[in-house]
Every structure is written in C-alpha cells, then in structure tokens.
Amino acid sequence: MVIRYRIDTSRIIDHYTEINRSLRKQKYHLIGGHSAVKKCLWTHKVLMDNLYCYKGKFYGIDSHRCIQMSVSTQWCWNACLHCWRIRPTDILEEWDERRIPEIDDPEFIVEMSIIEHRRTVSGYKAHNVDPNKIAEAINPRHVAISLTGENTLYPALGELIKEYHKRNITTFLVTRAVRPDIIANLDEEPSQLYISLEAYDKEGYEYFNTPLVPRAWEKTLETIEILPSFTCPTVYRITAVRGWNMSLEAAKGFAKLIERGEPTFVEVKAYMYVGTSTKRLGRENMPSHEEVKEFARILSEISGYKIVSESRPSRVVLLSKLEKPLIRHGNAPVTWWDPDLTDFSEYEISENIYGEITTK
C-alpha cells in the first residue's frame, strides 16, 4: 500500500472507529482508510430472480457482475437534503469532510474491491442459484464508483480507473461535479461519466445541495462545460423531488444545463425516501413513476432529447438523442425497448436497519 500524503490523524482515530462501526452495520465492506464495497440490491435480484437493474436495461450492465464501491466513504463537498448516506456529522459533533487525510494506492483498492465483491456473492452457492450466474458474479466486469461520498476527492482517480480497465472491468463514475480540475485531468476516461443534478441554478443549489466549499455551483458549471470534450458516454442523472424541482421552470433550467453539457443521456429518476434523507424530506417528496414520466415528457419537449426507455421499478426515465441503444457495456438480456419483467408499482420502497434498499 502506498500513502500519497499524510496528515496527523491521531485526534480522529476514535472518530474513524465510530463511523466505521456504523458503516459495517450497514454491511459496507471497508477497504483501507477511505474505500468500501457494498452489495447492490440488484446483484441479489439477478441471482435470485433473474431481474436486472435499469443500468442493465439502459446500458447493458450485467447487474450481478457489477461492483458497487466508493473511494470516499466519509468525505463529500455537499450536504444534500436528499442524500441517504450516513454522514459523519450525523453521529459526530464535528468532522472535516473536505479532504481525505490518507490516500491508499489505487492498485490496492482495485484488488481489494474485487475480493470484497466476491465475498458478497459467495454465499449464494447455498441458495440453489444457477451456478453459471454465480460463476459470472465472482468475476465482475463492471464497477460503479458511486456508492457514497464524492469520489473525485480521491486524487488518484484516473489511475484507479486505469487499473480497473487493465482487468477488463468497465467503470461508471458518478460525481456531483465539484472537482472540474480532477475531471479535466483524468489519466484515463471512465467507461461512462455521470453528473448528479437536483438544482438548476445557484440559489437552488445553495439551498438543496448545501455546499461545504466556496464556488461549488461555479465549479459544477465548469465541469459541465468539460463534458463535450469526453469521448466516453456522459449522463445527467436528475433526481426528481416532488415539490422541489419538477415544475416547468425547473424543466427549462435543466434544459439549459443540457444544452451546455450535451450529455449522451439524461436520466430522470425519482428521489427515494430512504436512509438519513428521511430526517430532512418527507415521504410526500417521493414522486410516483407516472409523475417522473410526465416531468421527463416536459423536459423532452424543451430540450429536444427524446424519451427512449423507462424502468418502473427504479422510477427512472431515459432521454437521449440516440436512435438506438448503441452503447452497451455488457451482455444483460434486456434492452431499451423491453418491458419491465416485474412491476413494483404496488410495492413500497424502504430501507432496513442495515441501510439496504428493499421492497415490501
């Protein structure tokens, strides 16, 4: 393990212990000083029910072969109202979320994330699961660098992406776009780059996303300006929150951001009333799939991006200027035009004591 830089951590050892204890209760598999892997609900769904997540339907991802991980478990530059993760300040009186104090070597993180993913799927051998599916799951081919925190705070992010690509693993990088310096100087592009958006102007951003650093909105716009230079597919993931950002004014604001960044795809996805977000937002802020579709329709008319697919279980609608699903990162047996195999509209999405999103 190589330490990139170090500061005095003697005063925060107990804090680390307390936070990590909470993460382990939520079934995070911790790696080194700042990374983690956690099994996704849809990994379980593929193995037990042969149901694929919306990333499988939209982008061909094999959900059971996807590592869900983070290289910034406790650090972020935003304190968003809708965030479901446990933030250090939820259990500590003070914590500096702006900088990861010790940086682990990217090769170490990649190797350990594969090992921990294999641990999360190894137990399915005892559940009469198709052995071919288990064999596939044990050999991951995708990684979602998105689990928690702001992953662009890890300065060796480009090297990390390169290490995954060396192992024939595609990379989905999700960011709140606050580090244009990191995004612009990646050693290697990810397979797909996501920008998460909830606000469409500075005033809304300052309120809803609660930045912890100066000029965070301006940095977001700088990142958006960089997107057209990427050769990999880029995505806006707009989290739709009823009563906040689903108006005609919001659609017009998001359309302006779409025009600036020219993303390959736009996902309009419902806010889910789970985790610590329930302390800040109400169940009434979680829109139905029909409401998400209607907002996506309005956004489509204004932006010129066509609605090309949807996934009812995840309450998400896909927009794009592409005519066909040309971009597929794996071999999932579903595609844009396939209907959902299961209708979860009658189910209530919730989160159990371990932080796992479940249906009941």
VEXDREN-2710 file (C-alpha; in Angstrom, 1 decimal):
% VEXDREN-2710
k/r/px/py/pz
1/MET/0.0/0.0/0.0
2/VAL/1.4/3.4/-1.0
3/ILE/0.4/6.5/1.0
4/ARG/0.1/9.5/-1.3
5/TYR/0.1/12.1/1.5
6/ARG/-0.5/12.1/5.3
7/ILE/-1.7/14.4/7.9
8/ASP/-1.8/14.0/11.7
9/THR/-4.7/11.6/12.3
10/SER/-4.1/10.9/16.0
11/ARG/-7.1/13.1/17.0
12/ILE/-9.6/11.4/14.7
13/ILE/-8.8/7.7/15.3
14/ASP/-11.8/7.3/17.6
15/HIS/-14.0/9.1/15.1
16/TYR/-12.9/6.7/12.4
17/THR/-13.8/3.8/14.7
18/GLU/-17.2/5.2/15.4
19/ILE/-18.1/5.9/11.8
20/ASN/-16.7/2.6/10.5
21/ARG/-18.7/0.7/13.1
22/SER/-21.9/2.3/11.7
23/LEU/-20.8/1.5/8.1
24/ARG/-20.2/-2.1/9.0
25/LYS/-23.7/-2.4/10.5
26/GLN/-25.0/-1.3/7.1
27/LYS/-22.9/-4.2/5.5
28/TYR/-20.2/-2.0/4.0
29/HIS/-17.1/-4.0/3.3
30/LEU/-14.4/-1.5/4.3
31/ILE/-11.1/-1.2/2.3
32/GLY/-8.1/0.6/3.6
33/GLY/-8.7/4.0/5.0
34/HIS/-11.3/5.5/2.8
35/SER/-12.9/2.9/0.4
36/ALA/-15.7/0.4/0.6
37/VAL/-17.8/-2.1/-1.3
38/LYS/-21.4/-2.9/-0.7
39/LYS/-23.6/-5.5/-2.4
40/CYS/-26.3/-3.8/-4.5
41/LEU/-30.0/-4.9/-4.3
42/TRP/-29.9/-5.7/-8.0
43/THR/-27.0/-8.1/-7.6
44/HIS/-29.3/-10.1/-5.3
45/LYS/-32.2/-9.7/-7.7
46/VAL/-30.3/-11.1/-10.7
47/LEU/-29.0/-14.1/-8.8
48/MET/-32.3/-14.9/-7.1
49/ASP/-34.9/-13.7/-9.6
50/ASN/-33.1/-13.0/-12.9
51/LEU/-34.2/-9.3/-12.7
52/TYR/-31.8/-6.7/-14.0
53/CYS/-31.4/-3.1/-12.8
54/TYR/-32.2/-0.1/-15.0
55/LYS/-28.4/0.2/-15.9
56/GLY/-28.8/-3.3/-17.3
57/LYS/-31.8/-2.2/-19.4
58/PHE/-30.3/1.1/-20.5
59/TYR/-26.6/0.3/-20.9
60/GLY/-26.3/-3.4/-20.9
61/ILE/-24.7/-3.7/-17.5
62/ASP/-24.7/-7.3/-16.0
63/SER/-26.0/-6.3/-12.6
64/HIS/-24.6/-9.3/-10.8
65/ARG/-21.1/-8.7/-12.2
66/CYS/-21.1/-5.0/-11.0
67/ILE/-19.0/-3.9/-8.0
68/GLN/-20.7/-1.1/-6.1
69/MET/-18.0/0.8/-4.4
70/SER/-16.6/4.2/-3.2
71/VAL/-13.2/5.6/-2.7
72/SER/-14.5/8.4/-0.4
73/THR/-16.7/6.8/2.2
74/GLN/-16.7/9.7/4.6
75/TRP/-15.9/12.8/2.6
76/CYS/-18.0/15.0/0.4
77/TRP/-18.2/18.7/-0.6
78/ASN/-22.0/18.8/-0.4
79/ALA/-24.6/18.0/2.4
80/CYS/-27.6/17.4/0.1
81/LEU/-31.0/17.3/1.6
82/HIS/-31.9/14.1/-0.3
83/CYS/-28.7/12.2/0.5
84/TRP/-29.5/8.8/2.0
85/ARG/-26.0/8.0/3.3
86/ILE/-24.9/8.3/6.9
87/ARG/-22.7/11.4/7.1
88/PRO/-20.0/11.7/9.8
89/THR/-21.8/14.7/11.2
90/ASP/-24.9/12.6/11.8
91/ILE/-23.1/10.9/14.6
92/LEU/-20.2/13.3/15.4
93/GLU/-20.3/16.9/16.5
94/GLU/-17.6/17.9/14.0
95/TRP/-15.8/16.4/11.1
96/ASP/-13.9/17.8/8.1
97/GLU/-15.4/16.3/5.0
98/ARG/-13.4/18.3/2.6
99/ARG/-10.2/16.3/2.3
100/ILE/-9.3/12.6/2.6
101/PRO/-6.5/12.5/5.1
102/GLU/-4.6/9.4/3.9
103/ILE/-4.6/8.2/0.3
104/ASP/-4.4/4.5/-0.5
105/ASP/-2.7/3.1/-3.6
106/PRO/-5.2/2.6/-6.5
107/GLU/-4.0/-0.9/-7.3
108/PHE/-4.6/-2.0/-3.7
109/ILE/-8.1/-0.5/-3.8
110/VAL/-9.0/-2.3/-7.0
111/GLU/-7.7/-5.7/-5.9
112/MET/-9.4/-5.5/-2.6
113/SER/-12.7/-4.3/-4.2
114/ILE/-12.8/-7.4/-6.3
115/ILE/-12.1/-9.6/-3.3
116/GLU/-14.8/-7.9/-1.3
117/HIS/-17.3/-8.2/-4.1
118/ARG/-16.6/-11.9/-4.3
119/ARG/-17.3/-12.2/-0.6
120/THR/-20.7/-10.6/-1.1
121/VAL/-21.8/-13.1/-3.7
122/SER/-20.1/-16.3/-2.4
123/GLY/-23.0/-17.2/-0.1
124/TYR/-25.4/-17.7/-2.9
125/LYS/-24.0/-21.2/-3.5
126/ALA/-26.2/-22.4/-0.7
127/HIS/-29.4/-20.9/-2.2
128/ASN/-30.0/-23.1/-5.2
129/VAL/-28.8/-20.3/-7.5
130/ASP/-27.8/-21.0/-11.1
131/PRO/-24.1/-22.0/-10.8
132/ASN/-23.3/-20.2/-14.0
133/LYS/-24.7/-17.0/-12.6
134/ILE/-22.6/-17.4/-9.5
135/ALA/-19.5/-18.1/-11.6
136/GLU/-20.2/-14.9/-13.6
137/ALA/-20.8/-12.8/-10.4
138/ILE/-17.5/-14.0/-8.9
139/ASN/-15.7/-12.5/-11.9
140/PRO/-17.0/-8.9/-12.1
141/ARG/-16.9/-6.9/-15.3
142/HIS/-18.3/-3.6/-14.2
143/VAL/-17.7/-1.2/-11.3
144/ALA/-19.9/1.7/-10.2
145/ILE/-17.7/4.2/-8.4
146/SER/-20.7/5.8/-6.8
147/LEU/-21.7/4.1/-3.5
148/THR/-21.2/7.1/-1.2
149/GLY/-19.3/10.3/-0.8
150/GLU/-17.7/12.4/-3.5
151/ASN/-15.3/10.1/-5.4
152/THR/-13.5/12.9/-7.2
153/LEU/-11.9/13.9/-3.9
154/TYR/-9.6/10.9/-4.4
155/PRO/-6.7/12.4/-6.3
156/ALA/-5.5/9.2/-7.9
157/LEU/-8.9/8.6/-9.5
158/GLY/-7.5/8.4/-13.1
159/GLU/-5.0/5.7/-12.0
160/LEU/-7.8/3.8/-10.3
161/ILE/-9.9/3.8/-13.5
162/LYS/-6.9/2.7/-15.5
163/GLU/-6.3/-0.2/-13.0
164/TYR/-9.9/-1.4/-13.5
165/HIS/-9.6/-1.2/-17.2
166/LYS/-6.4/-3.3/-17.1
167/ARG/-8.6/-6.0/-15.6
168/ASN/-11.3/-5.7/-18.3
169/ILE/-13.7/-4.1/-15.9
170/THR/-15.8/-1.2/-17.2
171/THR/-16.1/1.9/-15.0
172/PHE/-19.2/4.0/-14.2
173/LEU/-18.0/7.2/-12.4
174/VAL/-20.7/9.3/-10.6
175/THR/-19.8/12.8/-9.3
176/ARG/-21.6/15.9/-8.2
177/ALA/-19.2/17.8/-10.5
178/VAL/-17.5/19.9/-7.8
179/ARG/-13.9/18.9/-9.0
180/PRO/-13.5/20.1/-12.6
181/ASP/-9.7/20.0/-12.0
182/ILE/-9.9/16.2/-11.4
183/ILE/-12.4/15.5/-14.2
184/ALA/-10.3/17.5/-16.7
185/ASN/-7.1/15.8/-15.8
186/LEU/-8.0/12.1/-15.5
187/ASP/-5.2/9.8/-16.7
188/GLU/-8.0/7.7/-18.3
189/GLU/-11.6/8.4/-19.0
190/PRO/-14.2/6.2/-17.3
191/SER/-16.4/4.0/-19.5
192/GLN/-19.3/6.2/-18.6
193/LEU/-19.4/9.5/-16.6
194/TYR/-22.4/10.6/-14.6
195/ILE/-23.2/14.1/-13.3
196/SER/-25.8/14.1/-10.5
197/LEU/-28.1/17.1/-10.5
198/GLU/-31.0/18.3/-8.4
199/ALA/-30.7/22.1/-8.8
200/TYR/-30.6/24.1/-12.0
201/ASP/-29.4/27.4/-10.6
202/LYS/-27.2/28.8/-7.9
203/GLU/-29.9/29.8/-5.5
204/GLY/-31.5/26.3/-5.6
205/TYR/-28.1/24.6/-5.4
206/GLU/-27.1/26.6/-2.3
207/TYR/-30.3/25.6/-0.6
208/PHE/-30.7/22.0/-1.6
209/ASN/-27.2/20.7/-2.1
210/THR/-25.7/22.8/0.8
211/PRO/-22.1/23.1/-0.5
212/LEU/-19.3/22.9/2.1
213/VAL/-16.8/24.8/-0.1
214/PRO/-16.9/28.1/-1.9
215/ARG/-17.9/28.4/-5.5
216/ALA/-19.3/24.9/-5.7
217/TRP/-22.0/25.9/-8.2
218/GLU/-19.5/27.6/-10.4
219/LYS/-17.3/24.5/-10.2
220/THR/-20.3/22.4/-11.2
221/LEU/-20.8/24.6/-14.3
222/GLU/-17.1/24.3/-15.1
223/THR/-17.4/20.5/-15.1
224/ILE/-20.5/20.7/-17.3
225/GLU/-18.5/22.8/-19.8
226/ILE/-15.9/20.0/-19.9
227/LEU/-18.4/17.2/-20.8
228/PRO/-18.5/17.7/-24.6
229/SER/-14.7/17.0/-24.7
230/PHE/-15.2/13.5/-23.4
231/THR/-15.2/10.6/-25.8
232/CYS/-17.0/8.2/-23.4
233/PRO/-20.8/8.5/-22.9
234/THR/-21.9/11.1/-20.4
235/VAL/-25.0/11.2/-18.4
236/TYR/-27.0/13.7/-16.4
237/ARG/-28.9/12.0/-13.6
238/ILE/-31.6/14.4/-12.5
239/THR/-33.1/13.3/-9.1
240/ALA/-36.7/14.4/-9.3
241/VAL/-38.1/15.6/-6.0
242/ARG/-41.8/16.3/-5.7
243/GLY/-42.4/19.9/-4.5
244/TRP/-38.9/21.0/-5.4
245/ASN/-37.6/20.5/-8.9
246/MET/-40.4/19.1/-11.1
247/SER/-42.0/22.4/-12.3
248/LEU/-42.0/23.9/-15.8
249/GLU/-39.4/26.4/-14.5
250/ALA/-37.2/23.5/-13.4
251/ALA/-37.5/21.8/-16.8
252/LYS/-36.4/25.0/-18.5
253/GLY/-33.5/25.3/-16.1
254/PHE/-32.3/21.7/-16.6
255/ALA/-32.7/22.1/-20.4
256/LYS/-30.2/25.0/-20.3
257/LEU/-27.7/22.8/-18.5
258/ILE/-28.3/20.0/-21.0
259/GLU/-27.6/22.5/-23.8
260/ARG/-24.3/23.4/-22.1
261/GLY/-23.1/19.9/-21.4
262/GLU/-24.5/18.0/-24.3
263/PRO/-24.7/14.7/-22.4
264/THR/-25.2/11.5/-24.3
265/PHE/-28.1/10.5/-21.9
266/VAL/-30.3/12.2/-19.4
267/GLU/-31.9/10.1/-16.6
268/VAL/-34.8/11.5/-14.7
269/LYS/-35.0/9.4/-11.6
270/ALA/-37.3/9.7/-8.6
271/TYR/-36.0/10.7/-5.1
272/MET/-36.4/7.7/-2.8
273/TYR/-37.5/8.2/0.8
274/VAL/-34.7/6.2/2.4
275/GLY/-31.8/6.5/4.8
276/THR/-31.0/9.7/6.6
277/SER/-32.8/11.7/3.9
278/THR/-36.0/10.9/5.9
279/LYS/-34.8/13.3/8.5
280/ARG/-34.8/16.2/6.0
281/LEU/-37.5/15.4/3.5
282/GLY/-40.9/13.8/3.7
283/ARG/-42.5/10.8/2.0
284/GLU/-44.6/13.2/0.0
285/ASN/-41.4/14.4/-1.7
286/MET/-41.0/10.9/-3.4
287/PRO/-42.8/11.1/-6.8
288/SER/-44.5/8.2/-8.5
289/HIS/-43.2/6.8/-11.7
290/GLU/-46.1/8.4/-13.6
291/GLU/-45.1/11.8/-12.2
292/VAL/-41.5/11.2/-13.2
293/LYS/-42.6/10.3/-16.7
294/GLU/-44.7/13.4/-17.0
295/PHE/-41.8/15.6/-15.9
296/ALA/-39.5/13.8/-18.4
297/ARG/-42.0/14.4/-21.1
298/ILE/-41.9/18.2/-20.4
299/LEU/-38.1/18.1/-20.3
300/SER/-38.0/16.2/-23.6
301/GLU/-40.1/18.8/-25.4
302/ILE/-38.0/21.6/-24.2
303/SER/-34.6/20.0/-24.6
304/GLY/-35.1/18.1/-27.8
305/TYR/-33.9/14.8/-26.1
306/LYS/-36.4/12.0/-26.9
307/ILE/-37.7/9.6/-24.3
308/VAL/-36.2/6.3/-25.3
309/SER/-36.8/4.0/-22.3
310/GLU/-38.0/3.7/-18.7
311/SER/-37.8/1.4/-15.7
312/ARG/-40.8/1.4/-13.5
313/PRO/-39.1/-0.5/-10.5
314/SER/-36.5/2.2/-10.3
315/ARG/-38.9/5.1/-11.2
316/VAL/-36.5/6.3/-13.9
317/VAL/-36.9/7.6/-17.5
318/LEU/-34.1/7.7/-20.1
319/LEU/-33.8/10.5/-22.6
320/SER/-31.3/10.7/-25.5
321/LYS/-30.7/11.9/-29.0
322/LEU/-29.5/8.4/-30.0
323/GLU/-32.0/6.4/-32.1
324/LYS/-30.9/3.0/-30.9
325/PRO/-29.2/1.6/-27.8
326/LEU/-25.8/1.6/-29.4
327/ILE/-23.9/1.9/-26.2
328/ARG/-23.9/-1.3/-24.2
329/HIS/-21.2/-2.1/-21.7
330/GLY/-22.1/-5.7/-21.0
331/ASN/-24.5/-8.5/-22.1
332/ALA/-27.6/-8.0/-20.0
333/PRO/-30.5/-9.8/-21.6
334/VAL/-32.7/-6.7/-21.6
335/THR/-32.5/-3.5/-23.7
336/TRP/-34.2/-0.2/-24.2
337/TRP/-37.4/-1.5/-25.7
338/ASP/-38.1/-4.4/-23.4
339/PRO/-40.9/-4.0/-20.9
340/ASP/-40.0/-4.4/-17.2
341/LEU/-40.1/-8.0/-16.1
342/THR/-41.7/-7.1/-12.8
343/ASP/-44.0/-4.2/-11.9
344/PHE/-43.0/-2.9/-8.5
345/SER/-45.5/0.0/-8.5
346/GLU/-47.6/-1.7/-5.8
347/TYR/-44.6/-2.1/-3.5
348/GLU/-43.3/0.3/-1.0
349/ILE/-39.6/1.1/-1.3
350/SER/-37.9/1.3/2.1
351/GLU/-34.6/0.8/3.9
352/ASN/-33.9/-1.7/6.6
353/ILE/-31.7/-1.1/9.6
354/TYR/-28.6/-2.1/7.6
355/GLY/-29.2/0.5/5.0
356/GLU/-30.3/-1.9/2.3
357/ILE/-33.0/-0.7/0.0
358/THR/-35.7/-3.3/-0.1
359/THR/-39.3/-3.8/-1.3
360/LYS/-42.2/-4.9/0.8
END
